[in-house]
Amino acid sequence: SFRSSHRSAKYLPTSTVVQCRHSMQKFEDLKAELEKQEERHVREVKKIQSEIEELRRRVREYEETEPRSIGFNDSSTDSFVRTVEWTIKNFKSEEKLCPKGTPMWSPRFKLAGINEVRLEFLPNGREKSWNGFCSLFLWCPPGTKIRYQLWVGSFMKAPDEDTYDGEVGHGHSNFCPLEPEIDLKNDSVTVGCNIFEVMTTYNISERNLSLYAWPLQHWVKKEAEVLENRGVKSITWKVKKAREVLAR
C-alpha cells in the first residue's frame, strides 16, 4: 500500500503581514528621503564651495586690479626705497588655501621710483616645481629694466636682472625649500626683495618715440662722481712700448 503524508502550512496572521509590509514601506520611504537629503547636501556643499571660489576669485581680481600702490605720499621719497619685506601671518592657515600652483599676492607698492610693483609667492610652488619648494616672482610695469635680489626667510638668491616687456613676473619656480624658512614661533613667513638698479622705458605711440628714465639714485651717483672728479683739469694717457703696440 502507498502512504503519503501532508503537513499543513503555517501562515502568519494577516495583521502581522500588514505590519511587516507597512514597516518595509516606511523603511523604503526613509531610505529614499535619506538619499534625497544626501543629494541636497552634496548640492549645497558644491554651491558653498563654488561661492567660496568665486569670493577668492574676486579678491584676487581686486588685488590684481586695485590701482592704489602702497608707499610714501612724496614720490621722490619712494625713489629711495630699495628694500621691501612682506610678512605673511597665520601662515599655516593661509598655506592650506594655496595648493600647488595657487599664488599669494602682496599688496601693490611703490619703490625705487616705480609704481605698481608686487610680489607673487607660491608656498607650494608651481605645477612643475620640485616637491617642498616654494616659488617667488617680482612683478613690475612693462618697460622696466631692473636688477634685484629676492629672498624667502633667510634664504637669498643671487641677484637677477630682467626686462619687463609685458604683464609677466620674473623670479624662480624652484626658489628654495620652504619648511626651514617658516617662523614657527610666530606662524609666519617673510619674503622680500632688494632693488639695486632700475631703468624705465616709456613708449610713446606718436612717431615711435621712447623715453628712458633712470631713478633719482642713478643721477645722484653720477653727480657724486662729477663732484668727486671736479678737481681734475686734464687727463694724460701714456702708452708704453708704443712701437710694439702699433706693430700688432
Summary of the structure (lengths in Angstrom):
residues: 248
radius of gyration: 35.7
end to end distance: 141.7
largest distance: 151.5
contacts: 599
relative contact order: 0.11
helix: 35%
strand: 31%
